[in-house]
Amino acid sequence: MNKNVKYLVYPYLLMWIVIFVLPYFSLDNYSIIKNTTSHLGAQSTPNAWIMNVVFILLGAGSIYSGWSMLKYFWVQRTLLLIFGLSLISAAFFRHAPIDPTLPYIPRYDELHSIFASITGFSFTLFAISTAFVLKTKTQKICAAGIAILAMSLSILMFTVGDYMGVWQRMIFICSFGWMIYIFKTENHFVS
């Protein structure tokens, strides 16, 4: 059993609370269905620091929990590192607020978009590459499935934007849940 996985489990549980409760303490026009978690952590947004702390904890927890599990797999380690660091960076360079009348720094919004995109791409590549180092056929299919799910939901975020908040929450819940599962024990990985 990987004792380090708790460093991802606790932020994951906190994430569940924050992504569904913090909207009630954010801007009045924030919608769980329409707005993303990045909007919760946006510039000039009430209590945005809470969502950004969760992003940092998830990024750091992912790296710390998975690093020892992936000790023989440098490609997966590299992709995990890129994923975690880009998620942490997205917390520091925050999204523009959903209220266009609020002040914000456009360059931070641009950097947030870049880091958020890197987070998505690196996670997808991480999941695909992990399929090659997992032991069982079921685990390999799950890894490929989570990559396809993350890509599909990302596409839905841009094509069916009225439900962007739903799609992104599904990505977070499924992706980090899968990571916790694979990082739980070394028995999941080939020797």
N, C-alpha and C positions, 0 to 999 in steps of 0.2 A: 504494500500500500504506500502510495506517495503522500507523505505527510505535508508536503508543500502545497498540495492541491487546495488546502483550506484557504490559502492566500488568493485563490480565485473564487472559491465557493462563497466566502463572506461578501466580497464585492458584488457577486452575482445576485445574492439574496437582497443586498442593499439596492442594487439596480432595479429589481422588481418593485420595491417600495417606491423608489424615487420616480421612476418613469410613469407610475400610475397615480401617485399622490402629489408630487411637486407641481403638476399642472394647475392644481387648485390654489397654489400660492405663487403663481407666475402672473403674467399679464392677463387682463380680463378677457382678451380675445384669443387666448391660447386654446387650441382644440387638440385633444388626444388623438382624434381621428385624422386631422389634417396636418398638424404640426409635428416636427421631429424632435428627437431628444437634443439635437444640436440647437434647436430653437429654445429649448429649456435652459441651455447653457450660454445663450447668446449675450452679446454686449448690451449693456443698459437694460438688462432684464432682471426683475426681482428674484433674489435667491439663486441666481445662475451659478454661483460658486458651488452649490450642492451637486448639480449635475456634472460640473467640471471635475470635482473631486472624484466622483464615481468613474468618469472616463479615465482619470489617472490611475485609480485603484484597479480598474479592469485591465488596463494596458500593462501595468507593472505586475499584477497578479498573474496574467497570462504568461508573461515571460518567466517569472519566478517559478510558477507551477510546472511549466513545460520543459524548462531548460534541462533538468536532470533526466527527464523521461526521454529526451531526444539526444542524449550524449553521443550516440554513434551516427547521428544523421545531421550533417552540417547544413544541407540544403533546407531542411525543415526548421532547424535552429535559426538560420538566417532569415527565413520568411517570418517566423514567429517574432524575432527581434524587430523586424521592419514593421510588422503589424502592431506590436505593442507600443513602439516608440512613435509611430504615426498617430495612434489613438491618443497617446499622452500629448503630443504636439497639437492635436485638434482641440484639446482642452485649454491650451495656453493661447492659441490664436482662434478667437471665438467668432462664431457666426454673426452676421448682421441681425439686429432684432426684427421681430415680425411687424412691429409698429414702425413704419418708415419715418415717423416724426422724431423718433428717439435718436440721439447722437451715437455715432459709431465710427470705427476706423476701417475704411474700405479695404486697406491692405491686409488687416487681420482676417476679414471676411474671405478674401481671396486665398490667403494661406490656409484658412480653415477648410475651404473647399478642396484644396490640393491634398492636405493631409487626410481628410475624410475619404477622398478617392483612393489614395494610397492604402489606407486602412482596408477598404473594401477589396481592392485588387490583391493585396498581399494575403488577406484571409482566404480568398478563393484559391489562390495558388498554394497556400499552406494546406488547405483541405485536400486539394487534388494530389499534391505531393505526398501527403500523409497516407493516402490510400495505398501507396506503394510500399510502405513500411509497417503496415498493420498486419496482424497475423491471419485473421479469419476472413472468409469471403464476405460475411455479414458486415464486419467492421469496414472492409474496403468499400462495400456498397453504400454504407452510411456516410463515409467520408466523401465519396463522389456525390451522394445525394445532398449533403449539406452544402457542397460547393454549388451545385445546380440550384438549390433553394435560394442561396444567398444571391446568386446572379439573377434569378427570376424575380425575386422580390425587389432587387435594385432596379431592374427594368420597370417593374410596376410603379416604383416610386416616381419615375419620370413620365410614364405613360398614363397612369391613373393617379395623378397628383392629389386629388381630393382625399385620398386615403393614405397619403404619404406617411403619416404618423403610425398607422396600423402596420404598414409594410415594414417600416424600420424597426418597430418594436418586435415584430416577429423575427426579423434578422437577428437582433440582439439576443432574444430569448433562446432561439434555436442554436445559434452559433456558439455562444458561451456555454450553454448546456452541453453541447457536443464536446467542447474542449474539456470541460470538467470530466466527462465520461472517459475520454481517451487518456487524460492525464492522471486518472485515479490509480492506475497500476501499470507497472512495466510489462506485465503479462500481455498487454495489448499489442506490443511491438515485437517485430522479428528480432532475433538475437544476432 
